[in-house]
Amino acid sequence: MRVAMVGLRAPWGVDGGVEGVVGELAPRLALRGCEVTVLCRTRYNRLGPGLHQGVRLVDVDTVYSKHLEAFVHTGAAMPAALRHADLVHVHALGPALWSWWPRLRGRRTVVTVHGLDWQRDKWGPLARAALRAGEWAAGACAHQVVTVSHDLAEHYARRHGVQATWIPNGVAPIPAVPLEQAGLPDLVPGRFLLLLGRLVPEKGVEGLLQAYARAALDEPLVIVGGSSYSEAYVQALHRAAPPGVRFTGPLHGARRDALLSNARALVLPSRLEGFPLAPLESLAAGRPVLLSDIPPHRELLEDTEAGWLVSPGVEPWTAALRQLVATPQARLAAMGAAGRAHVLSRYGWDDIADRTVGLYRQVMAGPPSPQAPRSRLY
């Protein structure tokens, strides 16, 4: 089965949820007999075109701007995707605006919805309208919609009358890496808090900084991640950061794993998520999580006592941070062990890859036309 993936920047060496998913999923699909091609945006593909981990990377340039980058790249990449594939797997709502093209060429199309991107703070009215159109196009044009959370699947059923397939993001075991490999020599194992993710307004970092300042903690707060056309927001975070906050920028590989496996806990105050990778990775590293009380986080912590859910607001987060720091290390270790067992049994990447290949086979064998949405375009 020949599969092309579009909608991301590059599968390796780039921050981002979609990029992380494809970087883990694509090689496993190749091991299961799929001939996988990933269409990359040239600037971000540090490995260059060619075969890597059994996956063919093809570079296609684009307009590198906040509003046009993903949309232009997906359209420009579609001819190459159609040459290399029997099935085109489109990731995210903006790229889903092109999901009609493979159908016109007799190819099967799957769209994975990683989140309702039109809700993100960085988009203005026109961009939000385009992303809403992408949400509709995924249900109207793809042979199957995949959602990474039950909440998103329920949204497609309720809004569009489309039965989406739930395939969550996965996780691999995170090894215990000595903290020295993080390159931050003043940190002490178990004595710092970690936030991991792209620094964009919906992550709620500004509220976390206020809560951290009020909590008056001795433990540093280490913030790992870069911007996503949000440079002004990141600069404002730096100006507002109280003493004890450390910004490292993006980190990868052993440096990142060293922080994940040695943090007291991962904290994530997001207002909006699809199904976030960072808490999955923290639990896979055996460390508990402190998360905002939103549907994807509730879904992640369902059936496990591996973390806490916090209501919105500076005061609840101040109290939660103090509670976290007061929790004995033995209790945190037990929570982390429970979380690790939970996510590796429920969200292992090998199982996610098996389910994805099974979906591809169903789509290839199924009828040529998807069920059209019953609702109108926004």
C-alpha positions in Angstrom: 0.0 0.0 0.0 1.4 3.4 -1.0 0.7 6.2 1.4 1.5 9.9 1.2 1.3 12.1 4.2 0.9 15.9 3.9 0.1 18.8 6.2 3.2 18.9 8.4 6.5 20.7 8.3 8.9 17.7 8.6 8.7 14.5 10.7 11.9 14.9 12.6 13.8 17.7 14.3 10.9 20.1 14.4 8.6 21.0 17.4 4.9 20.3 16.9 2.3 17.8 17.7 1.6 16.7 14.1 5.3 16.5 13.4 5.8 14.3 16.4 3.0 12.0 15.5 4.2 11.5 11.9 7.8 11.0 13.1 6.7 8.1 15.3 3.9 6.7 13.1 5.5 6.7 9.6 8.4 4.4 10.3 6.1 1.9 12.0 3.8 2.0 9.0 6.8 1.2 6.8 7.7 -1.8 9.0 4.1 -3.0 8.4 4.5 -3.0 4.7 3.3 0.5 3.7 5.4 2.4 1.2 5.3 5.8 3.0 6.1 9.2 1.5 6.1 12.3 3.7 5.9 15.7 1.9 8.0 18.1 3.8 8.4 21.9 3.8 11.9 22.4 2.5 13.1 24.8 5.2 12.3 22.4 8.1 13.6 19.1 6.6 17.1 19.0 8.1 17.6 15.4 6.9 17.0 16.4 3.3 15.1 14.4 0.7 15.6 10.6 0.4 14.9 7.5 2.4 15.1 7.9 6.2 14.0 5.2 8.7 12.2 3.5 5.8 10.3 6.6 4.9 10.7 8.6 1.7 11.0 12.3 2.4 10.2 14.7 -0.5 10.8 18.4 -0.2 8.3 20.9 -1.6 8.8 24.6 -1.0 6.1 27.0 0.2 5.4 30.6 1.2 6.8 30.9 4.7 4.2 33.0 6.4 1.8 32.6 9.2 -1.4 32.4 7.2 -0.2 30.8 3.9 2.5 28.3 4.8 0.5 25.2 5.5 -2.2 25.9 2.9 0.2 26.7 0.1 2.5 23.8 0.9 -0.3 21.2 0.9 -1.6 22.4 -2.5 1.9 22.5 -3.9 2.6 19.0 -2.5 -0.5 17.3 -3.8 0.8 16.5 -7.3 3.8 14.8 -5.8 1.6 13.0 -3.2 -0.6 11.7 -5.9 2.4 10.4 -7.9 3.6 8.4 -4.9 0.4 7.2 -3.3 -2.8 5.1 -3.5 -4.0 6.8 -0.3 -3.3 10.4 0.8 -3.3 11.0 4.6 -3.9 14.7 5.3 -3.1 16.0 8.8 -4.9 19.1 10.3 -7.7 21.3 9.3 -5.9 23.9 7.1 -4.4 21.2 4.8 -7.8 19.4 4.8 -9.1 22.2 2.5 -7.2 20.2 -0.2 -8.8 16.9 0.6 -11.1 17.0 -2.4 -8.1 16.8 -4.8 -7.1 13.1 -4.3 -10.8 12.1 -4.8 -10.8 13.7 -8.2 -7.7 11.6 -9.1 -9.2 8.4 -7.9 -7.2 8.2 -4.7 -8.4 7.4 -1.2 -8.2 10.1 1.4 -7.9 10.0 5.2 -7.9 13.2 7.2 -6.7 13.3 10.8 -8.1 16.1 12.9 -5.6 17.0 15.6 -7.7 19.8 17.0 -10.1 22.5 16.2 -7.5 24.9 15.0 -9.9 27.8 14.3 -10.2 28.1 18.1 -6.5 29.1 18.4 -5.8 32.6 19.5 -3.3 33.5 16.8 -5.9 33.4 13.9 -8.0 36.4 12.8 -11.5 36.2 11.3 -10.4 35.2 7.7 -8.1 32.5 8.9 -10.7 31.2 11.3 -13.2 31.0 8.5 -10.8 29.1 6.3 -10.0 26.6 9.1 -13.7 26.1 9.7 -14.1 25.4 6.0 -11.2 22.8 6.4 -13.1 21.2 9.2 -16.2 20.9 6.9 -14.1 19.7 3.9 -12.6 16.9 6.0 -16.0 15.4 6.6 -17.3 16.2 3.1 -14.4 15.0 1.0 -12.3 12.5 2.9 -13.2 8.8 2.8 -12.6 8.7 6.5 -12.0 11.3 9.3 -9.8 10.3 12.2 -9.8 12.2 15.4 -7.2 12.0 18.2 -9.7 12.4 21.0 -13.2 11.2 21.8 -14.3 14.8 22.3 -13.3 15.6 18.7 -15.1 12.5 17.4 -18.3 13.6 19.3 -17.9 17.1 17.7 -17.9 15.6 14.2 -20.9 13.5 14.9 -22.8 16.3 16.5 -21.9 19.1 14.1 -21.4 17.3 10.8 -23.2 13.9 11.1 -19.9 12.2 10.4 -18.8 9.0 12.2 -15.1 9.6 12.8 -12.6 7.0 13.8 -10.9 7.5 17.1 -7.1 6.8 16.9 -5.3 8.8 19.6 -1.7 10.0 19.6 0.7 7.4 20.9 3.7 7.3 23.0 6.9 5.2 23.3 8.7 4.5 26.6 11.0 7.4 27.7 14.2 6.0 29.1 15.7 7.3 32.4 18.4 9.7 31.2 20.8 11.3 33.7 19.9 14.9 34.3 23.5 15.9 33.4 22.7 15.3 29.8 20.1 18.1 29.8 23.0 20.6 29.8 21.5 22.6 32.7 23.9 22.0 35.5 22.1 23.9 38.3 19.0 21.6 38.2 18.5 18.9 40.8 16.5 15.7 40.0 13.0 15.9 41.3 13.4 19.5 42.3 12.1 21.4 39.2 8.8 21.7 37.3 8.7 21.3 33.5 6.5 22.8 30.9 7.0 21.4 27.4 5.4 22.7 24.2 5.2 25.4 21.6 4.8 28.8 23.3 1.5 30.0 21.9 -1.4 31.9 23.8 -3.7 28.9 24.1 -1.1 27.1 26.2 -2.0 29.5 29.0 1.7 30.1 30.1 1.0 33.7 31.2 -1.4 32.5 33.8 1.0 29.9 35.0 3.7 32.5 35.4 1.4 34.5 37.6 0.5 31.4 39.7 4.2 30.4 40.0 5.0 33.9 41.3 2.2 33.8 43.9 3.1 30.3 45.0 6.7 31.6 45.9 8.3 28.2 45.2 11.9 27.3 45.6 11.7 24.8 42.7 12.6 26.3 39.3 10.1 26.2 36.5 11.8 25.1 33.2 9.9 26.1 30.0 11.0 24.1 27.0 9.7 25.1 23.5 9.9 27.7 20.8 7.4 30.0 19.1 5.0 29.3 16.2 4.6 32.7 14.6 4.2 33.9 18.2 7.4 35.8 18.7 5.7 38.8 20.3 3.9 36.5 22.8 7.2 34.8 23.7 8.9 38.1 24.3 6.0 39.1 26.6 6.4 35.9 28.5 10.1 36.6 29.0 9.4 40.1 30.3 6.7 38.8 32.7 8.6 35.8 34.0 9.4 35.9 37.8 12.7 34.7 39.3 13.1 31.0 39.1 11.7 30.6 35.5 14.1 29.2 32.9 13.4 29.4 29.1 15.5 26.9 27.2 14.0 27.1 23.7 13.4 23.9 21.8 15.2 20.8 23.0 15.3 17.3 21.4 16.7 13.9 22.0 18.6 13.1 25.2 18.4 16.6 26.5 14.6 16.6 26.3 14.4 13.1 27.7 16.7 14.0 30.6 14.3 16.8 31.7 11.2 14.6 31.2 12.6 11.7 33.3 13.9 14.0 36.1 11.2 16.6 36.6 9.1 16.7 39.7 6.1 16.8 37.3 5.1 18.2 34.0 2.7 21.2 34.1 0.4 22.2 31.3 -2.2 24.9 31.7 -3.6 24.8 28.2 -7.0 26.2 27.3 -7.1 24.2 24.0 -5.6 20.8 23.0 -6.3 18.0 20.6 -4.7 15.1 22.4 -1.4 16.5 23.7 1.9 14.6 23.4 3.8 16.2 26.2 1.7 14.8 29.1 1.8 11.4 27.3 5.6 11.6 27.2 5.8 12.7 30.9 3.8 9.7 32.0 5.8 7.4 29.7 8.9 8.7 31.5 7.3 7.8 34.9 6.6 11.4 36.0 3.2 12.7 37.1 1.3 15.6 35.4 -0.5 18.7 36.5 -3.0 19.6 33.8 -5.8 22.0 33.1 -9.3 20.6 33.4 -10.2 20.3 29.7 -11.7 17.3 27.9 -8.5 15.9 26.3 -6.7 16.0 29.7 -9.7 14.3 31.4 -9.6 11.6 28.8 -5.9 11.1 29.2 -6.1 10.7 33.0 -9.3 8.6 32.9 -8.8 5.3 34.9 -5.5 6.4 36.4 -4.3 8.4 39.4 -1.2 9.7 37.7 -1.8 13.4 38.0 -4.1 16.3 38.9 -6.7 18.3 36.9 -6.8 22.0 37.8 -9.7 24.5 37.2 -8.9 27.7 35.3 -7.7 30.7 37.1 -4.6 32.0 38.9 -5.8 31.0 42.4 -6.5 27.3 41.6 -3.2 27.0 39.9 -1.3 28.7 42.7 -2.9 26.2 45.2 -2.1 23.3 42.8 1.5 24.2 42.4 1.9 24.4 46.2 0.2 21.0 46.6 2.5 19.5 44.0 5.7 20.8 45.7 4.4 19.5 49.1 3.7 16.0 47.8 6.3 13.5 49.0 8.7 12.1 46.4 7.5 8.5 47.1 3.9 9.5 46.3 5.1 11.2 43.1 7.1 8.1 42.1 4.0 5.9 42.6 1.8 8.2 40.5 4.4 8.2 37.8 4.7 4.4 37.8 0.9 4.1 37.5 0.9 6.6 34.7 3.6 4.9 32.8 1.8 1.6 32.9 -1.4 3.2 31.9 -0.2 5.1 28.8 2.1 2.3 27.5 -0.8 -0.2 27.7 -3.4 2.1 26.2 -1.4 4.4 23.9 1.6 2.4 22.7 2.7 3.5 19.2 2.8 -0.1 17.9 -0.9 -0.5 18.6 -1.6 2.9 17.1 0.3 1.8 13.9 -1.7 -1.4 13.8 -4.9 0.4 14.1 -3.9 2.9 11.4 -2.9 0.1 8.9 -6.3 -1.5 9.6 -8.1 1.7 8.9 -6.1 2.1 5.6 -7.2 -1.3 4.5 -10.8 -0.6 5.3 -10.7 2.6 3.4 -9.0 1.0 0.4 -11.6 -1.8 0.4 -14.6 0.5 1.0 -17.1 2.3 -1.2 -15.6 5.3 -3.2 -17.8 8.0 -1.7 -17.9 9.1 2.0 -21.0 10.0 3.8 -21.7 13.7 3.2 -22.1 15.9 6.2 -25.7 16.7 7.1 -24.9 20.1 8.4 -24.1 23.3 6.6 -20.7 24.9 6.3 -20.1 27.4 9.1 
